[in-house]
Amino acid sequence: MKARVHVTLKPGVLDPQGKAIANALQSLGFDGVKEARQGKVIDLDLDDTDAETARARVDDMCRQLLANTVIETYRIEVDA
C-alpha cells in the first residue's frame, strides 16, 4: 500500500522560501504571481493491507515526526 503526505505551512506563517520563489518567478517574467507557498511531499510504501489502518498509522507518523503541527498542516492520500 502506498501513502502520500502533503505538508504545507499554515496560513499566516511566514514562508521565506515561498517568497523567494515568487520573486524569482517575477524576475523571470512570470507576471501575475501574487504569492507562492512552498511545502513538501512524502511518499511512503507501507506493509498495511487495510486503507483505514494505513491512514491511521500515517496520521500518527505525521503527528510525531513528519509535520510540525504547530505551524504546518498535512493531507494524507492512501492508495491500495
Helices and strands as residue ranges (DSSP letters): E 2-9, H 16-27, E 39-45, H 51-61, I 62-66, E 72-79
